[in-house]
Amino acid sequence: MGLVDRSRSFEELATRRFDVLVIGGGIIGAGIACEAARAGLAVALVDRADFGSQTSSASSKLIHGGLRYLRLGDVRLVREAHRERRALMQVVAPHLVRRLPFLLPLYRHGPYHALAVQAGLWAYSTLAGERHGRLIAPERARRSIPALRIDDLRACGVYADAWTHDSRLCLANVQAAAEAGATVANYAEATALRIARGQVAGAEIRDGREGESVSVAARAVVNATGPWIDHVRRLEDEQAPPSIRLSKGVHVFLELTAPWSAALTIPHDKVRVSFAVPWEGMLLLGTTDTSYEADPDELGVTEAEIRSVLAEAAVALDAQAVRREAVRSTSAGLRVLPNARGPTARARRETVLLRGRGGMVTVAGGKLTTYRRIALEALNALRSELGVARFGGTPAPLPGAVGLAEANARLGSVHPELDPTVRSHLAHLYGARAEDVLRVASLDPRLLERLDPAGPDIAAQAVYGQEREWACTTDDVLRRRTTVAVRGLAGPEAVARVEALLLRAADVGG
């Protein structure tokens, strides 16, 4: 992929006539743009902030069938999610999606009985097409999870799922769309829709960096703005009624003092569970599932929510592992649920798919794991307008897609001097394109230095992020192109260093 040229993107937005304009660059919007561009359509993708800057970078990071959905009786969703998990692990993004065993602890006073769990794991594993789940003794479980609380622990159920780096998975879909010919722009807000003969025919897009606006013409428009879908729907129809409700999910990241070889699924009642997942060398805890009725722009994490997440984890983990002082960062995202009654924790993760009075398709909800299927469902709703028989087919690799071991070996052969921790980290985030990241350091060895000594991210990633991945701000780099912020390392020195790197890269590019 060539260098990012923001001015050229806005020139194309103003002058090209597109088949599809996708508003919203989270995982669903990015997936729609990717699939549409690969189908040969002229595609535009815009987001009013950075790609994946909201819930798509604040998820539970899991690529999973959803064990609790089986309890809710949603066998179809579980089967579909398992199918997508296999595709992501084996073809679409094997460097980003990594298999991991999960343990389900069965405490003496817990909500589940051993026989029920064993039957559930058998059904779950059968739907996954894998070896059936089983029960193991507490002592064996603790070898995988050193912090596991084993008093009153009868056994642990074992099954397999996977985890990912969600914001980079989203970005990989944006890259795939751009490489297939799509015009993409972040910090590009849809302020109004174009209407021609009663039909939505594009949008007015304001450049959030420069302040100028362009008019974008498109045969079809997809609203994939997540928690903001009703706001965009009212650009089409001021009287559009509410279509969704929101559920808030909070996650807490802690230092991991001893390595884990499995994750933990912690049951709290017959339906709800929380997770403790080893992620990027840290421990991810969460999530909450509470109704959210405030402005999505005001989303944040409270001290009470942090302590609630830690308390839920303490059901199955030693107090030392989940102490407040170990917290390095937090995140919060909003799940989009159909507008129905009942507790959000018991709501099915169904997709919201609507057609407006002017023809705009609105899509939101579902699971990170099934984002491809949701994207294809939205596009298939537009088949007649776009003249495409059907969207779908064999899953295709995203940019950089290669097995982690192969990516690591390639990098080691070209850069044997690189620290193994850094090498493995780059292979995971970029796959086969990790060599391209290091290439920017060929004229300046200082770009191989770490952005913070306590983390594996290096300066070259900031430059690469700006030149090839649409990074505009220090937050784009520290929070979504790298893991610096989530590790709690985005202090004044790291921010200043990335700011200087972005300015230098901009000067060289200019």
ZATORTOR-925368 format. One record per residue (C-alpha): residue in three letters; x, y, z; residue number from 1. Coordinates in nm, 4 decimals, m for minus. Each point is the difference from the previous one (the first is absolute). Layout:
N
Ala,X,Y,Z,NUM
...
//
This chain:
510
Met,0.0000,0.0000,0.0000,1
Gly,0.1253,0.3489,m0.0842,2
Leu,0.0454,0.2954,0.2302,3
Val,m0.3139,0.1452,0.1537,4
Asp,m0.0964,0.3256,m0.1727,5
Arg,m0.2800,0.1671,0.1909,6
Ser,m0.0527,0.2858,m0.2465,7
Arg,m0.0289,m0.2466,m0.2869,8
Ser,m0.2612,m0.1999,0.1924,9
Phe,m0.2191,0.3067,0.0420,10
Glu,0.0504,0.0917,m0.3649,11
Glu,m0.1217,m0.3473,m0.0958,12
Leu,m0.2969,0.0305,0.2360,13
Ala,m0.0992,0.3196,m0.1779,14
Thr,0.0547,m0.1161,m0.3588,15
Arg,m0.0675,m0.3758,m0.0193,16
Arg,m0.3472,m0.1468,m0.0217,17
Phe,m0.0187,m0.2935,0.2356,18
Asp,m0.2104,m0.3115,0.0005,19
Val,0.0020,m0.0134,0.3815,20
Leu,0.0747,0.2612,0.2653,21
Val,0.0551,m0.1574,0.3426,22
Ile,m0.0381,0.2377,0.2941,23
Gly,0.1780,m0.1385,0.3061,24
Gly,0.3439,m0.1616,0.0076,25
Gly,m0.0370,m0.2439,0.2869,26
Ile,0.0321,m0.3732,m0.0605,27
Ile,m0.3413,m0.0273,m0.1707,28
Gly,0.0503,0.2992,m0.2293,29
Ala,0.3573,m0.1032,m0.0785,30
Gly,m0.1184,m0.3530,m0.0769,31
Ile,m0.2719,0.1314,m0.2331,32
Ala,0.2497,0.2210,m0.1844,33
Cys,0.2435,m0.2911,m0.0302,34
Glu,m0.2556,m0.2448,m0.1411,35
Ala,m0.1553,0.2562,m0.2356,36
Ala,0.3338,0.1183,m0.1395,37
Arg,0.1189,m0.3568,m0.0506,38
Ala,m0.3224,m0.0642,m0.1933,39
Gly,0.1127,0.2662,m0.2479,40
Leu,m0.2221,0.2872,0.1166,41
Ala,0.1060,0.3625,0.0324,42
Val,0.0014,0.0503,0.3766,43
Ala,0.0467,0.2933,0.2371,44
Leu,0.0500,m0.0489,0.3754,45
Val,m0.0075,0.2902,0.2468,46
Asp,0.0080,0.0325,0.3771,47
Arg,m0.0408,0.3176,0.2006,48
Ala,0.2882,m0.1079,0.2313,49
Asp,0.2731,m0.2605,m0.0445,50
Phe,m0.0750,m0.3432,m0.1425,51
Gly,m0.1092,m0.2315,0.2807,52
Ser,0.0385,0.2720,0.2616,53
Gln,m0.3178,m0.0866,0.1891,54
Thr,m0.1325,m0.3462,0.0908,55
Ser,0.2072,m0.1748,m0.2673,56
Ser,0.3109,0.0726,0.2085,57
Ala,m0.1750,m0.0536,0.3355,58
Ser,m0.1399,m0.3515,m0.0383,59
Ser,0.0762,m0.3095,0.2053,60
Lys,0.2563,m0.0902,m0.2719,61
Leu,m0.1590,m0.3432,m0.0364,62
Ile,m0.0629,m0.1938,m0.3182,63
His,m0.2334,m0.2617,0.1386,64
Gly,m0.3111,m0.2031,m0.0491,65
Gly,m0.1559,0.1464,0.3122,66
Leu,m0.0508,m0.2682,0.2618,67
Arg,m0.2722,0.1971,0.1765,68
Tyr,m0.2006,0.0350,m0.3222,69
Leu,m0.0313,m0.3782,0.0006,70
Arg,m0.1579,0.0305,0.3433,71
Leu,m0.2430,0.2551,m0.1482,72
Gly,m0.0927,m0.2545,m0.2669,73
Asp,0.1510,0.1880,m0.2941,74
Val,0.1562,m0.3014,m0.1712,75
Arg,m0.0017,0.1705,m0.3412,76
Leu,0.2108,0.2913,0.1291,77
Val,0.2476,m0.2323,0.1706,78
Arg,0.0383,m0.2175,m0.3105,79
Glu,0.0487,0.3065,m0.2238,80
Ala,0.2512,0.1541,0.2431,81
His,0.2046,m0.3213,0.0100,82
Arg,0.0068,m0.0073,m0.3801,83
Glu,0.1245,0.3584,m0.0110,84
Arg,0.2556,m0.0669,0.2741,85
Arg,0.1521,m0.2771,m0.2080,86
Ala,0.0088,0.2219,m0.3091,87
Leu,0.1689,0.2837,0.1877,88
Met,0.2571,m0.2279,0.1628,89
Gln,0.0847,m0.2005,m0.3089,90
Val,m0.0412,0.2393,m0.2952,91
Val,m0.1098,0.3569,0.0656,92
Ala,0.2407,0.1135,0.2733,93
Pro,0.2018,m0.2863,0.1521,94
His,0.2628,0.2432,0.1319,95
Leu,m0.2614,0.2027,0.1921,96
Val,m0.2353,m0.2761,0.1187,97
Arg,0.1580,m0.2468,0.2392,98
Arg,m0.1453,m0.3166,0.1487,99
Leu,m0.0170,m0.0242,0.3793,100
Pro,m0.1351,m0.2577,0.2488,101
Phe,m0.2707,0.1295,0.2377,102
Leu,m0.0724,m0.1353,0.3459,103
Leu,m0.3452,0.0171,0.1611,104
Pro,0.0384,m0.0398,0.3797,105
Leu,m0.2648,m0.1941,0.1893,106
Tyr,m0.0084,0.1158,0.3604,107
Arg,m0.1958,m0.1791,0.2677,108
His,m0.2554,0.2809,0.0286,109
Gly,0.0060,0.1073,m0.3644,110
Pro,m0.2964,0.0123,m0.2414,111
Tyr,0.0938,m0.3122,m0.2016,112
His,0.0150,m0.3714,0.0687,113
Ala,0.2778,m0.2126,m0.1467,114
Leu,m0.2273,m0.2214,m0.2107,115
Ala,m0.1761,0.3011,m0.1542,116
Val,0.3328,0.1632,m0.0826,117
Gln,0.1380,m0.3167,m0.1536,118
Ala,m0.3081,m0.0323,m0.2190,119
Gly,0.0211,0.3666,m0.0999,120
Leu,0.3686,m0.0260,m0.0889,121
Trp,m0.0686,m0.3152,m0.2016,122
Ala,m0.2664,0.1864,m0.2027,123
Tyr,0.2199,0.3100,m0.0360,124
Ser,0.3014,m0.1956,m0.1192,125
Thr,m0.2145,m0.2085,m0.2362,126
Leu,m0.1317,0.3189,m0.1621,127
Ala,0.3614,0.1151,m0.0304,128
Gly,0.0966,m0.3256,m0.1722,129
Glu,0.2700,m0.0595,0.2597,130
Arg,0.0923,m0.2474,0.2718,131
His,m0.2675,m0.0051,0.2658,132
Gly,0.0416,0.2184,0.3080,133
Arg,0.0968,m0.1706,0.3224,134
Leu,0.0451,0.0542,0.3743,135
Ile,0.3408,0.0200,0.1703,136
Ala,0.1098,0.0043,0.3628,137
Pro,0.0722,0.3295,0.1845,138
Glu,0.3736,m0.0690,0.0338,139
Arg,0.0365,m0.0550,m0.3729,140
Ala,m0.2023,0.3148,m0.0738,141
Arg,0.2285,0.2079,0.2173,142
Arg,0.3002,m0.1024,m0.2073,143
Ser,m0.1615,0.1934,m0.2858,144
Ile,m0.1264,0.2891,0.2144,145
Pro,0.2374,0.0596,0.2945,146
Ala,m0.2365,0.2524,0.1638,147
Leu,m0.3017,m0.2339,m0.0039,148
Arg,m0.1780,m0.0215,0.3364,149
Ile,m0.0331,m0.3711,0.0759,150
Asp,m0.1704,0.0006,0.3410,151
Asp,m0.3471,m0.1527,m0.0449,152
Leu,0.0858,m0.0665,m0.3672,153
Arg,m0.1387,m0.3407,m0.1056,154
Ala,0.1280,m0.0055,m0.3601,155
Cys,0.0431,0.2125,m0.3119,156
Gly,m0.1635,m0.0454,m0.3350,157
Val,0.2369,0.0353,m0.2967,158
Tyr,m0.0842,0.1206,m0.3483,159
Ala,0.1738,0.1997,m0.2761,160
Asp,m0.0643,0.3443,m0.1496,161
Ala,0.2246,0.2823,m0.1212,162
Trp,0.1025,0.3617,0.0598,163
Thr,0.0999,0.2854,m0.2282,164
His,0.1285,0.3570,m0.0107,165
Asp,m0.3342,0.1566,m0.0893,166
Ser,0.1100,0.3441,m0.1197,167
Arg,0.2642,m0.1499,m0.2300,168
Leu,m0.2520,m0.2506,m0.1372,169
Cys,m0.2238,0.2963,m0.0835,170
Leu,0.2924,0.1862,m0.1589,171
Ala,0.0932,m0.3036,m0.2097,172
Asn,m0.3489,0.0092,m0.1532,173
Val,0.0438,0.3699,m0.0787,174
Gln,0.3340,m0.0796,m0.1649,175
Ala,m0.1555,m0.2810,m0.2028,176
Ala,m0.2748,0.2345,m0.1194,177
Ala,0.2525,0.2670,m0.1030,178
Glu,0.2184,m0.2520,m0.1819,179
Ala,m0.3061,m0.1192,m0.1918,180
Gly,m0.0602,0.3579,m0.1200,181
Ala,m0.2159,0.1547,0.2734,182
Thr,0.0412,0.3644,0.0978,183
Val,0.0298,0.0168,0.3780,184
Ala,0.0228,0.2940,0.2406,185
Asn,m0.0053,0.0245,0.3768,186
Tyr,m0.0893,0.3238,0.1789,187
Ala,m0.2634,0.0457,m0.2691,188
Glu,m0.3498,0.0638,0.1359,189
Ala,m0.3278,m0.0407,m0.1868,190
Thr,m0.1867,0.3220,0.0830,191
Ala,m0.2928,m0.0436,m0.2433,192
Leu,m0.1341,m0.2470,m0.2544,193
Arg,m0.0483,0.0761,m0.3674,194
Ile,m0.3547,m0.0694,m0.1160,195
Ala,m0.0922,m0.0411,m0.3674,196
Arg,m0.3622,m0.0750,m0.0976,197
Gly,m0.0757,m0.1108,0.3530,198
Gln,0.2957,m0.2427,0.0196,199
Val,0.3248,0.0291,0.1928,200
Ala,0.2699,0.0626,m0.2595,201
Gly,0.3098,0.0820,0.2042,202
Ala,0.1008,0.2306,0.2826,203
Glu,0.1717,0.3221,0.0936,204
Ile,0.3310,m0.0847,0.1655,205
Arg,0.1946,0.2451,0.2164,206
Asp,0.3751,m0.0394,0.0402,207
Gly,0.0514,0.0048,0.3765,208
Arg,0.3686,0.0851,m0.0407,209
Glu,m0.0236,0.2853,m0.2516,210
Gly,m0.3603,0.1113,0.0469,211
Glu,m0.1007,m0.0086,m0.3663,212
Ser,m0.2997,m0.1944,m0.1341,213
Val,m0.0522,m0.2073,m0.3134,214
Ser,m0.3125,m0.1428,m0.1587,215
Val,0.0185,m0.3759,m0.0612,216
Ala,m0.2208,m0.1653,m0.2612,217
Ala,m0.0908,m0.3674,0.0458,218
Arg,m0.2592,m0.2433,m0.1338,219
Ala,m0.0443,m0.1490,0.3465,220
Val,0.0826,0.1117,0.3544,221
Val,0.0579,m0.2270,0.3000,222
Asn,m0.0267,0.1359,0.3532,223
Ala,0.2381,m0.2031,0.2182,224
Thr,0.0600,0.2524,0.2770,225
Gly,m0.0693,m0.2278,0.2964,226
Pro,m0.1467,0.1913,0.2966,227
Trp,m0.0590,0.2990,m0.2289,228
Ile,m0.2139,m0.1786,m0.2607,229
Asp,m0.3207,0.1756,0.1056,230
His,0.1722,0.3388,m0.0288,231
Val,0.0917,m0.0787,m0.3612,232
Arg,m0.3459,m0.1489,m0.0674,233
Arg,m0.1501,0.3363,0.0960,234
Leu,0.2058,0.1661,m0.2716,235
Glu,m0.2170,m0.2059,m0.2334,236
Asp,m0.3262,0.0297,0.1956,237
Glu,m0.0350,0.2482,0.2858,238
Gln,m0.2869,m0.2066,0.1428,239
Ala,0.1856,m0.3328,0.0037,240
Pro,m0.0849,m0.1735,0.3299,241
Pro,0.2682,m0.1524,0.2256,242
Ser,0.1152,m0.3350,m0.1360,243
Ile,0.2549,m0.1106,0.2594,244
Arg,0.0980,m0.0058,0.3627,245
Leu,0.3541,0.0041,0.1326,246
Ser,0.1884,m0.2154,0.2456,247
Lys,0.3252,0.1171,0.1554,248
Gly,0.2972,m0.2328,0.0228,249
Val,0.2995,0.0932,0.2147,250
His,0.3371,m0.1765,m0.0108,251
Val,0.2984,0.0310,0.2311,252
Phe,0.3606,m0.0827,m0.0929,253
Leu,0.2455,m0.1097,0.2694,254
Glu,0.3632,m0.0965,0.0133,255
Leu,0.0540,m0.3742,m0.0334,256
Thr,0.2794,m0.1069,0.2328,257
Ala,0.0042,m0.3683,m0.1015,258
Pro,m0.0871,m0.1390,m0.3441,259
Trp,m0.3391,m0.1641,m0.0568,260
Ser,m0.0503,m0.2735,m0.2593,261
Ala,m0.3811,0.0176,0.0143,262
Ala,m0.2793,0.2511,0.0535,263
Leu,m0.2759,m0.0112,0.2586,264
Thr,m0.3768,0.0155,m0.0499,265
Ile,m0.1544,0.0942,0.3347,266
Pro,m0.3721,m0.0795,0.0468,267
His,m0.2014,0.2432,0.2143,268
Asp,m0.3488,m0.1390,m0.0508,269
Lys,m0.1765,m0.2368,m0.2404,270
Val,0.0542,0.2388,m0.2940,271
Arg,0.2670,0.2605,0.0642,272
Val,0.3752,m0.0629,0.0023,273
Ser,0.3088,0.2184,0.0086,274
Phe,0.3473,m0.0709,m0.1362,275
Ala,0.3621,0.0114,0.1093,276
Val,0.2141,m0.0251,m0.3125,277
Pro,0.3783,0.0186,m0.0462,278
Trp,0.0256,0.2645,m0.2736,279
Glu,0.3134,0.1602,m0.1453,280
Gly,0.1972,m0.0873,0.3142,281
Met,m0.2656,0.1454,0.2305,282
Leu,m0.3129,m0.1257,0.1710,283
Leu,m0.3309,0.1190,m0.1448,284
Leu,m0.2991,m0.0092,0.2356,285
Gly,m0.3646,0.0621,m0.0813,286
Thr,m0.2516,0.0674,m0.1145,287
Thr,m0.2876,0.1839,0.1585,288
Asp,m0.3416,m0.0094,m0.1659,289
Thr,m0.2156,0.2896,0.1166,290
Ser,m0.2600,0.2136,m0.1719,291
Tyr,0.1394,0.3308,m0.1331,292
Glu,m0.2303,0.2933,m0.0760,293
Ala,0.2367,0.2993,m0.0012,294
Asp,0.1675,0.1621,m0.3013,295
Pro,0.2426,m0.2499,m0.1609,296
Asp,0.2533,0.2829,m0.0304,297
Glu,0.0134,0.0205,0.3803,298
Leu,0.0981,m0.3628,0.0534,299
Gly,0.2629,m0.0569,0.2664,300
Val,0.1065,m0.2369,0.2783,301
Thr,m0.0783,0.0746,0.3630,302
Glu,0.1931,m0.1111,0.3066,303
Ala,m0.3057,m0.1966,0.1113,304
Glu,0.0006,m0.1933,m0.3305,305
Ile,0.3703,m0.0805,0.0353,306
Arg,m0.0545,m0.1375,0.3486,307
Ser,m0.3035,m0.1959,m0.1187,308
Val,0.2050,m0.1695,m0.2729,309
Leu,0.2773,m0.0813,0.2486,310
Ala,m0.2532,m0.1394,0.2484,311
Glu,m0.1542,m0.2277,m0.2611,312
Ala,0.3436,m0.1285,m0.0983,313
Ala,0.0777,m0.0643,0.3670,314
Val,m0.2681,m0.2694,m0.0009,315
Ala,0.2559,m0.2248,m0.1701,316
Leu,0.3364,0.1763,0.0408,317
Asp,0.2294,0.0646,0.2942,318
Ala,m0.0371,0.3463,0.1536,319
Gln,0.3649,0.0829,m0.0776,320
Ala,m0.0619,m0.0484,m0.3733,321
Val,m0.2930,0.2432,m0.0146,322
Arg,0.1126,0.2749,0.2343,323
Arg,m0.0881,0.3542,m0.0996,324
Glu,0.3669,0.1031,m0.0175,325
Ala,0.0616,m0.2492,m0.2832,326
Val,m0.2399,0.1782,m0.2390,327
Arg,0.1819,0.1491,m0.2988,328
Ser,m0.2891,0.1253,m0.2160,329
Thr,m0.3719,m0.0301,m0.0641,330
Ser,m0.2368,0.0133,m0.2944,331
Ala,m0.3736,0.0294,m0.0559,332
Gly,m0.2129,m0.0840,m0.3016,333
Leu,m0.3682,0.0001,m0.0862,334
Arg,m0.1835,m0.3045,m0.1322,335
Val,m0.2850,0.0742,m0.2363,336
Leu,m0.3053,m0.2137,0.0788,337
Pro,m0.3443,m0.0136,m0.1616,338
Asn,m0.2458,0.2370,0.1675,339
Ala,m0.1798,m0.2491,0.2246,340
Arg,m0.0800,m0.0419,0.3664,341
Gly,0.1861,m0.2048,0.2569,342
Pro,0.3491,m0.0025,0.1588,343
Thr,0.2805,0.0708,m0.2477,344
Ala,0.2028,m0.2926,0.1363,345
Arg,m0.2723,m0.2381,m0.1187,346
Ala,m0.0524,0.1672,m0.3383,347
Arg,0.0942,m0.1957,m0.3096,348
Arg,0.2852,0.1482,m0.2037,349
Glu,m0.2169,0.0421,m0.3076,350
Thr,0.0835,0.2228,m0.2934,351
Val,m0.2051,0.3143,m0.0556,352
Leu,m0.0643,0.0303,m0.3753,353
Leu,m0.2365,0.2730,m0.1216,354
Arg,m0.0928,0.1653,m0.3284,355
Gly,m0.0905,0.3711,0.0226,356
Arg,m0.2657,0.1872,m0.1943,357
Gly,0.2694,0.1328,m0.2347,358
Gly,0.1616,m0.3410,m0.0515,359
Met,0.2929,0.0304,0.2413,360
Val,0.0943,m0.3307,0.1639,361
Thr,0.0807,0.0142,0.3708,362
Val,0.1897,m0.2831,0.1654,363
Ala,0.1366,m0.0478,0.3514,364
Gly,0.0326,m0.2505,0.2811,365
Gly,0.1047,m0.3607,m0.0078,366
Lys,0.3386,m0.1353,0.1078,367
Leu,0.3584,0.0896,m0.0891,368
Thr,0.0476,m0.3653,m0.0967,369
Thr,m0.2728,0.0109,m0.2675,370
Tyr,0.0788,0.3426,m0.1462,371
Arg,0.0545,m0.1482,m0.3483,372
Arg,m0.3418,m0.1651,m0.0048,373
Ile,m0.1635,0.3231,0.1181,374
Ala,0.1792,0.1967,m0.2719,375
Leu,m0.1149,m0.2422,m0.2680,376
Glu,m0.3565,0.0112,0.1333,377
Ala,m0.0037,0.3801,m0.0311,378
Leu,0.1385,m0.0123,m0.3547,379
Asn,m0.2460,m0.2673,m0.1062,380
Ala,m0.2788,0.2372,0.1012,381
Leu,0.1277,0.2288,m0.2790,382
Arg,0.0402,m0.2599,m0.2764,383
Ser,m0.2694,0.1433,m0.2256,384
Glu,0.1361,0.3563,0.0148,385
Leu,0.3568,m0.1152,m0.0537,386
Gly,m0.0684,m0.2584,m0.2678,387
Val,0.1834,m0.2777,0.1837,388
Ala,m0.1492,m0.3502,0.0019,389
Arg,0.1265,m0.0775,0.3497,390
Phe,0.2778,0.1023,0.2328,391
Gly,0.1974,m0.2699,0.1763,392
Gly,0.2093,m0.2981,m0.0881,393
Thr,0.3328,m0.1303,0.1194,394
Pro,0.1654,0.2036,0.2793,395
Ala,0.3069,0.1867,m0.1249,396
Pro,0.3186,0.0960,0.1902,397
Leu,0.0349,0.3512,0.1375,398
Pro,0.3249,0.1944,m0.0606,399
Gly,0.2930,m0.1654,0.1757,400
Ala,m0.1930,m0.3217,0.0644,401
Val,0.2482,m0.2756,0.0787,402
Gly,0.0507,m0.2377,0.2888,403
Leu,0.1731,0.1553,0.2992,404
Ala,0.2865,m0.2524,m0.0004,405
Glu,0.0671,0.0663,m0.3676,406
Ala,m0.0125,0.3786,0.0462,407
Asn,0.2385,m0.0247,0.2953,408
Ala,0.2408,m0.2220,m0.1935,409
Arg,0.0005,0.2360,m0.2986,410
Leu,0.0761,0.2944,0.2230,411
Gly,0.2742,m0.1870,0.1813,412
Ser,0.1755,m0.0904,m0.3249,413
Val,0.0023,0.3618,m0.1186,414
His,0.0606,0.1662,0.3380,415
Pro,0.1843,m0.2483,0.2250,416
Glu,0.1188,0.2898,0.2159,417
Leu,m0.3545,0.0889,0.1064,418
Asp,m0.1025,m0.0753,0.3572,419
Pro,m0.2144,m0.3194,m0.0049,420
Thr,m0.2769,0.1694,0.1998,421
Val,m0.0187,0.2867,m0.2487,422
Arg,0.0225,m0.2380,m0.2949,423
Ser,m0.2860,m0.2167,0.1256,424
His,m0.2105,0.3069,0.0737,425
Leu,0.0461,0.1458,m0.3492,426
Ala,m0.0697,m0.3374,m0.1624,427
His,m0.3267,m0.0193,0.1935,428
Leu,m0.1222,0.3542,m0.0789,429
Tyr,0.1091,0.0150,m0.3647,430
Gly,0.0505,m0.3570,m0.1165,431
Ala,0.1866,m0.0140,m0.3288,432
Arg,0.0142,0.3810,m0.0060,433
Ala,0.2203,0.0283,0.3067,434
Glu,0.2969,0.0272,m0.2376,435
Asp,m0.1590,0.3123,m0.1506,436
Val,m0.0200,0.1562,0.3461,437
Leu,0.3705,m0.0599,0.0554,438
Arg,0.0848,0.1293,m0.3459,439
Val,m0.0845,0.3550,0.1103,440
Ala,0.2880,m0.0297,0.2485,441
Ser,0.2553,m0.0900,m0.2673,442
Leu,0.1321,0.3581,m0.0162,443
Asp,m0.0369,0.0757,0.3700,444
Pro,0.0845,m0.2755,0.2516,445
Arg,m0.1533,0.2112,0.2784,446
Leu,m0.3405,m0.1053,m0.1310,447
Leu,0.0748,m0.3496,0.1320,448
Glu,m0.0012,0.1359,0.3561,449
Arg,m0.2965,m0.0782,0.2224,450
Leu,m0.2581,0.2711,0.0573,451
Asp,0.0188,m0.0977,0.3676,452
Pro,0.2561,m0.2402,0.1500,453
Ala,m0.2769,m0.1964,0.1733,454
Gly,m0.1848,m0.0851,m0.3223,455
Pro,0.0835,m0.1685,m0.3339,456
Asp,m0.1230,0.2759,m0.2360,457
Ile,0.2677,0.1898,m0.1923,458
Ala,0.0289,0.3463,m0.1548,459
Ala,m0.0221,m0.1334,m0.3564,460
Gln,m0.3618,m0.0966,0.0680,461
Ala,m0.0951,0.3643,0.0519,462
Val,0.1506,0.1019,m0.3329,463
Tyr,m0.1522,m0.2988,m0.1772,464
Gly,m0.3349,0.0740,0.1634,465
Gln,m0.0035,0.3495,m0.1440,466
Glu,0.1376,m0.0887,m0.3422,467
Arg,m0.1999,m0.3189,m0.0650,468
Glu,m0.2796,m0.0271,0.2566,469
Trp,m0.1734,0.3409,0.0136,470
Ala,0.1253,0.0897,0.3491,471
Cys,m0.0546,0.3724,0.0546,472
Thr,0.0454,0.0489,0.3742,473
Thr,0.2147,m0.1313,0.2816,474
Asp,m0.3063,m0.1803,0.1361,475
Asp,m0.0465,m0.1782,m0.3342,476
Val,0.3535,m0.1367,0.0337,477
Leu,0.0173,m0.0669,0.3735,478
Arg,m0.3464,m0.1493,0.0424,479
Arg,m0.0855,m0.1775,m0.3280,480
Arg,0.3101,m0.0461,m0.2206,481
Thr,0.2088,m0.1182,0.2963,482
Thr,m0.0615,m0.1333,0.3526,483
Val,0.1733,0.2846,0.1862,484
Ala,m0.3107,0.1606,0.1523,485
Val,m0.1721,m0.3213,0.1012,486
Arg,0.3170,m0.0973,0.1863,487
Gly,m0.0254,0.3240,0.1975,488
Leu,0.3182,0.1344,m0.1617,489
Ala,m0.1408,0.3028,m0.1843,490
Gly,0.1571,0.2524,0.2352,491
Pro,0.1269,0.3474,m0.0929,492
Glu,0.3306,m0.1330,m0.1364,493
Ala,m0.1645,m0.2552,m0.2308,494
Val,m0.2554,0.2556,m0.1201,495
Ala,0.2706,0.2578,m0.0715,496
Arg,0.2142,m0.2529,m0.1836,497
Val,m0.2843,m0.1180,m0.2233,498
Glu,m0.1031,0.3592,m0.0651,499
Ala,0.3539,0.0783,m0.1170,500
Leu,0.0061,m0.3119,m0.2198,501
Leu,m0.3302,0.0960,m0.1644,502
Leu,0.1187,0.3548,m0.0652,503
Arg,0.3268,m0.1271,m0.1453,504
Ala,m0.1739,m0.2486,m0.2226,505
Ala,m0.2400,0.2697,m0.1186,506
Asp,0.2887,0.2322,m0.0831,507
Val,0.1789,m0.2743,m0.1954,508
Gly,m0.3205,m0.0896,m0.1812,509
Gly,m0.0660,0.3633,m0.0849,510
//
